[in-house]
């Protein structure tokens, strides 16, 4: 399905301890980091995510799937799929998944290049990784 049917989208960088959230839109084909939500064993602070969903009203959700470099799944991939299923059930929105290999590494490099080591300490890596995941999905579904 193409993103042309959607306007506002959320992207997620899934982690067992933190989940990065980004917002994007199909009009400009761009995304920006929103925030990082604390997670316990892969489950986010749902009330915080509820507020973000209510505020932004995304029409679809994109979850990055952590895969090994050879494309095979790793144990956390199953948890990411479970998270995606929870999102779909809880918010009654379409949820898409995308390969997220190297998104966190790219996010760290981007943040470091903009603000040095101290910028990495600000906790923005996960939200920027979510932005990159969402931008990749938008790029792949441009037409």
N, C-alpha and C positions, 0 to 999 in steps of 0.2 A: 504494500500500500504506500502511496506517495504522501509526503507531508503537505501537499497542496490542499488536502482535505482538512488540515489542521492550521491553526494560527499560532497559539502559544504551546510550547512543549517544555517539559522538564527533563533534564538529564541527571543520571545518578552514577557516581563512582562508588560502587559497593565495597564495604570492608566490614570485618567482624567487629571493629571498635569504632570506626568512623564511616559516615556516608556523606560524600560530597554531593551537593545539589547545585544545579545550574538551570537557568531559564533561557529559552531561545524562542525565536519566531521564524516562520517561513517567509514572511514578507521581505525581511532583510537577509535571511539565511545566516543569521548570526546568533551567538549565544554569549552569556556572561555568567561568571560564578555568582552564586547567591550566598551559600553558607555551608558549613560542615556541621552535621548533626551527630551527636554522640550515639553510638549503638552498643548494645549489650548482646553478645553472641549473635551478631548480625541483625538484630531487631532494633530499629531506630526508636527514638523518643517520638512515638506516634503523635502525641498532642502537638509537638513542634511542627511535624510534617503536615498535620491537619491544618494548622494555621497558614502555612505556606501555600498549600493547595487552595484553601479558601481565598487567600489574598490574590494569587496570580491566576487561578482558574485555568490551569493547563488543560488542553484537550487530548493530549497523549503523553506517555511517559517512556523514556528511553533508559534502559539499564545496561551498563557495561558488564560484559562477561569476562572475568579474569581467566585467561587461558595460558597454558604453557607456550613457550616460544615455537614449538612444533605444531601448535594448534590443538593439542589434546587438552582435555579437561583436567583440572586439579580439584582437590577436595573443596576449596572455597567456591568453585564454579557452581556446585550443587546449592550452596547457601545463597548465592546470587540469584539463581533461578527461583528458589523459594521466596526470596524477597520480592522478585518480580511478580510472582503469583499473588503474594499478599497485597501488593499495590493494586493489582487488577481487581481483586475481590473487594478491597476496602473502598476504593475510589470509583469503581465502575468505569474505568477508562481503559483505552487500548494501551497495552504495554508491549514495547518492542525491545529486543536485545541486540547488542552489537559487540563484536570482538573489541576488547579494550586493551590489548597488549601494548605495553610501553606508554600508556597514557599518564601514569603516575610519574614515570621517569621524565617524560616530556614536560609535565607540569612543574616538576622540581627545577628543571633546567630553565624554564621560562621565568619562574619566580626568582631564582637565583640571579639570572641575567638582569632582571629589573631592579632588584633590591639587595642583592648579596645574601650572605648567610643569615643575617637577622630576619630578613623577609621570610625565609623558610620556617622560622620559629613561630610565625604568626598564625599557623594552622590553616593556611589557605590552599595547601597542596591538593587536598581532596576536592574542594570546590572547583579549583582550576582544572583538575583532571576530569571532573564532571562536565565542565565547559568543553574540553577537548573531545570527550566522548560524544556530546550532543552535536558539536560542529562536524565531526566525522560522519555522524548519522545523517545530518542535513545534507552534507556534500554527496553522500552515497545515494540519497533519495531526491536529488535535485529535480530530476525530470519525472 
